[in-house]
Amino acid sequence: MPAPTGTSLLVPGTPAGGAGNGFKKWFEDLWSQLTTLGSRGTFVPYTATVAVGGGGSLGTGAVVDTQYAVLGDDTVVVDFDITLGTSPNIAGDVTITLPAGFTPAHGYVTGHGIARPVYNGTAHPITPALLSTTPTNPVSLRFHTGTPAALTAFTTTTPGTWAANGRMVGTLAFRV
């Protein structure tokens, strides 16, 4: 719904440029803030760069779906869904870039997710393993082997043998 305009916002009995029309400016500013708030919390697709360490690849035809939302004034949430293509070679850390324009305030990114090396295979927990201080420094995803200190890099056989349609899905969050 567009903001009311014209004489509907004028205070009766005051000239167009009179002091009583500060109400019009106040209402227009309030309307602008309210419409901006309405767009927060909505997920917006973005193109993330996803790479595999050790000279690996996600495989031919891999699909990467990433989106983010701004919650409140200072929190960004990223959802990712990576489906491996044919002949994937997960030879090291899988990294994912954050959306442009958002830098983690304290260099920390939290998150959680699952990795299934094969379609409908065993689900293994994954988590961000490294700090990211700018959107161009990607976050590494690592296999979680049971304790918070036990984060292990992916290999061609860890946490399982990777195949077409294997997936990594999860959520990252950080304050800006």
N, C-alpha and C positions, 0 to 999 in steps of 0.2 A: 504494500500500500504506500503510495507516495505521500510525502509530507504535505499538509495543507499549505496553500500559498495565497498571495494577494491580500486583499482587504480582510479576509477572515481572521487574520492574526493581528489586526490593528486594534488598539484599545479605543473604544468608542469615544468620540469627542476630542481626539488629539490629532494634530496635523501629522502627515506622513513621516516627517522628520522629527517629530516631537519626542519628548522624554518618555512618554508612556509607551513608546514602541520598542523599548528595550525588551519587552516581553516577547516580541516577534523574534529578535535575535536570540534570546534565551531558548525559546521553543525550537528554533531551527538547529541550534547547537545540540540540544537534548535529542532531537530526532536523529541527527547524524550519529551521535553516540549509540543510541539504541539500535539503529540499523547495523552498525559495525559489530555490536555485541551478538546480534543474531547470526552472524557468519562464523562465530567462534564455535569450536566443538564439531564442526563439519569436516569430515575427512576429505582431503584434497590429494589427488594422485600426483606423484612426482617421479621423475626418472632418476633412479639411483644407479650408481656404478657399483656393480658387484664383481669382485675379482677373486681368484683362487691362487693362494701362494704356492710356491714350489713348481711354478710353470704349469699348473693345472688349469682346468676349464670346467664350466658348468655343462658342457656337452652341446652338440648341435641341436638347435631348436629349443634351448632352455627358455623358460618364461619367468620373468621377474616382475612381480606386482608389488609396488610400494606406494603407501599413502601416509599422510600425516594430518594431525589435527592440533590446533592450539586450544588448550584448556585454561580458562582463566586468563590472567595477564602474563603468566610466566612458565607454563609447562607445555612442552611439545611431546606428543605421542606419535610414534612411527609404527605402523604395521607393515610387516614384510611377508611375502609368500614366494618362495623360490622353488620352481619345479625344474628338475634336471632334464636335459635333453639326452639324445642318444650318445653313447660313448663318453660319459662324464669322467673327468680325471680330477677327483678331489684330493689333491696332493699336499695340501697345507691349509692354513687359516683361510676361511671364507670371509671377505671383508665387504662391508656395505657402507656407502656414503650417506650422510644425513642430508635433509633438505636444505637447499641454499637459503641463506639469510638468517639461519638460526645457529647460534654458537652456544654450546653448553656453558652455563655460567661458571661452574666450578671445575670444568673439564671431565665431569663424570657422566656416564650414560648407564642407566640401569636397564634391565630387561630380562626376558625369559622367552623360551620357545621350545620347539621340538624338532628333531631331525629324524627322518625315516629314510635310511639309505636305499630301500626298495619300496615300491608301491605297496601300501598296506602292511609293511613290515613293522618290526619292533620300533616303538617310539623312544628316542633317547633325548634327555634334556640338553638344551644348549643355552648359552648365556653370553652377553658381551664380555670380552676378556681384557680389552685394552681401553685406556682413556682416549677420548677424542676431544680435542680442544677447538677444532674448527670443522666446518662442514666438509672441507677438502681432505681432512684426516679421517679415513674410514674407520668404522668400528669393526673389530674382529669378532667373529662368532666362533665359539669353541665348544667342544663336547664336554659335558659335565659328568665326571666319573664317580660322583658320590659325595664329596665334601667340597665346601667352597674353595678350598685351596687347590683342589685337584681338577684344574681345567686343562684339558688335553687338546692339542691341535688335531684337526681332522687329518686322516691319511687315506690312502686308497682302500684300506680295510678297517679303519677305525672311524666310527663305532661299528661299522659293518662294511660289506662290499657295496659300493655305490653303483646304481644302475639307472637307466632311463626311468623317468617319472618318480624318482626319489624326491623327497621334499624337505625343505627347511622353512618353518613358519614361526612367527613370533612377534613380539612387541618390544619396542625400545621406548624409553622415556627419559627426558632431561629437562632441567630448568634453564631458562634463558635470562 
